[in-house]
Amino acid sequence: MLKTRVITALVILPIILIALFLFPDWAWGVFASGIAVVACWEWSRFCQLSVFGSRAYLTFSLALCGLIFLVYFQGQLCGIRFASIALAGFIVAALFWLFAVPVWLLKLWRPANRWWNALAGGVVVIPTLLALLFLRDVSPWLLLTFAAIVWVADIAAYFIGKRFGKNKLALAISPGKTVEGALGGIAGVAAYFFLWQFLVANSFVGQHTWSQELRSNLVVLFVFFGLLAVASVIGDLFESWMKRGAGMKDSSSLLPGHGGILDRIDALTSTLPLAGLFVLVQAGG
C-alpha cells in the first residue's frame, strides 16, 4: 500500500506543478473545474441519493462549475464580476467551516434528509473551486503557499501522531487521529511559517506585490497560518465523518493508494476558501 501510495504521489505531483505554473488561465480553469466536478461526484456517493437524484445532482454541479469557469474566463458575466462571486463563496465557506461544521462534528449529526448532505457538498466543493481560480490568478506561488500549509500539517501530524500519539482526537469520527498528532501538525505549520518567511524574503517571490501585502503584518499572518492548520484538521474530520456515515473507507478508488479526489483535497476544502477571503479582505483594506 505504501509503495502504491508513493508511486501515485510521484505521478500526481509533477502534473499539479505543471498545471499550476505552466498552464494558461483557461487550461487551469478547466483543470480546476474537472477536479471540482469529480469531487461533486464523489460527494454524491456520500449522500446515497437515488439514481435520479444522483444524476440531477451531478448535472447541476457540472452546470454550476461550467458557469463559474465562464465567469472566471471572461472576468464577468451579465455585469457580475468573478471577484464578487468569489467573495460571496468565501464568506459562505468561512461561516460553514468556522461555525457550522464544528457543531456538526461535536453533535455527531447525521441529517435525516439526504439533500442536506448534498447541499453541504456544494458548500464544500464550490468555494474550493473559486479559491483555486482566485488564488492562482493572483499568483501560483500564493496558491502554493497556502496549499503547503495543509501538506505540512498532514505530514507533521502523521509522524508526530505515529511516534507520540496516545489520546484520541475524535474516536467516533476518525479513530486513527490523535491529539498529539493534531498539535504536531500545528507545530509543523508554525515552523513552516518561519521557513516560508525566510525563503520568500530572500528570493524573487519577495518582490511581488502580493507577497509584500501578505507580509505587511507578520503577527496577523502567523496567527492566520495557525488558524488554517486548525481548519485543515476540521476539513479532514468532516470528510471522514461523511464517509463513515456512508459506510465508505475512501471517497473513490481513482487514485491508487490514496483513495479519491476528496481524500486528497479534504483539508484544502476548509483552508483555501479562508485563504481566499483573507487575501481579498487584505487587498480591500
Secondary structure as GFF3:
##gff-version 3
##sequence-region A 1 285
A	DSSP	alpha_helix	2	22	.	.	.	ID=ss1
A	DSSP	alpha_helix	25	47	.	.	.	ID=ss2
A	DSSP	alpha_helix	51	74	.	.	.	ID=ss3
A	DSSP	beta_strand	76	77	.	.	.	ID=ss4
A	DSSP	beta_strand	80	81	.	.	.	ID=ss5
A	DSSP	alpha_helix	82	95	.	.	.	ID=ss6
A	DSSP	pi_helix	96	100	.	.	.	ID=ss7
A	DSSP	alpha_helix	101	106	.	.	.	ID=ss8
A	DSSP	alpha_helix	114	138	.	.	.	ID=ss9
A	DSSP	alpha_helix	140	164	.	.	.	ID=ss10
A	DSSP	beta_strand	168	170	.	.	.	ID=ss11
A	DSSP	beta_strand	174	178	.	.	.	ID=ss12
A	DSSP	alpha_helix	179	201	.	.	.	ID=ss13
A	DSSP	three_ten_helix	204	207	.	.	.	ID=ss14
A	DSSP	alpha_helix	209	214	.	.	.	ID=ss15
A	DSSP	alpha_helix	218	246	.	.	.	ID=ss16
A	DSSP	alpha_helix	261	284	.	.	.	ID=ss17
###
